[in-house]
Amino acid sequence: MELQDFQVCDRDFDEATLSEYLKCEAIAVDTETMGLLPLRDRLCLVQIADDKGKVTVVRIAKGQTEAPNMKKLFEANNVIKIFHFARFDLATLRHYLGIMVNPVFCTKIASKLVRTYTPRHGLKELVSQLEEVELDKSAQSSDWGNAENLSDAQLSYAANDVRYLVSIRQKLVEMLKREERLELAEDCFKCLPTIVQLDLLQFQGLFEH
């Protein structure tokens, strides 16, 4: 898939971009942070893609607490937001920008429910099997904090993390339908806001004995 439209924005995207994404049935979303603990590691980047190859990367300023157009899009009930491991991204967006993302499709949850023939459910593995593309993840563990000076390799990595998710969702939905697990997947997605709230309150093992 070639990127037909790629833009980098600061703090938020404009009204024209919002209007265009609001027309989509589903969009792909990902975040880049300074680490893997939402309460500690600040949000640096948000990436969005649609099924036509339009990718928007938003650089989040240190201390930024809102992004009005992003909030409108991510909370719009008519647009499904696709994530890979949504639990982390939803917690990050809620904590730093006050965004309550809904509705959500998580490709990692879907993969675990339907690709039971493998223990490998990372994005790289999903893209490899379902899209027959080998992702370059060399920029995965890099410093995203200096958002104004991101390298081409970092921007390419960020774009690749969303550019295949819309297509992957479509293929996973067909597999879930075939195995009669789509309703179960949707029930799991509906639980994510509660799980995210528990994560942000630092509850662990709540459902264990």
WONOR-V263321 format. One record per backbone hydrogen bond with DSSP energy under -1.0 kcal/mol. NH is the residue of the N-H (numbers start at 1). CO is the residue of the C=O. Records with the same first field share a line. If there is no record, write none. Layout:
BEGIN
NH->CO, CO
END
This chain:
BEGIN
5->53
7->55
9->57
11->59
12->10
18->14
19->15
20->16
21->17
22->18
24->21
27->80
28->49
29->82
30->47
32->45
34->42
40->37
41->37
44->32
45->32
46->58
47->30
48->56
49->28
50->54
53->50
55->5
56->48
57->7
58->46
59->9
60->44
64->61
71->67
72->68
73->69
74->70
75->71
76->73
79->76
80->25
81->103
82->27
83->105
89->85
90->86
91->87
92->88
93->89
94->90
95->91
96->92
97->93
98->94
99->93
102->74
105->81
107->83
110->106
111->107
112->108
113->109
114->110
115->111
118->115
126->122
127->123
128->124
129->125
130->126
131->127
133->127
140->137
142->140
147->145
149->146
155->151
156->152
157->153
158->154
159->155
160->156
161->157
162->159
163->159
165->162
168->164
169->165
170->166
171->167
172->168
173->169
174->170
175->171
176->172
177->173
178->174
179->175
180->177
181->176
185->181
186->182
187->183
188->184
189->185
190->186
192->189
195->191
196->192
197->193
198->194
199->195
200->196
201->197
202->199
203->198
208->205
END
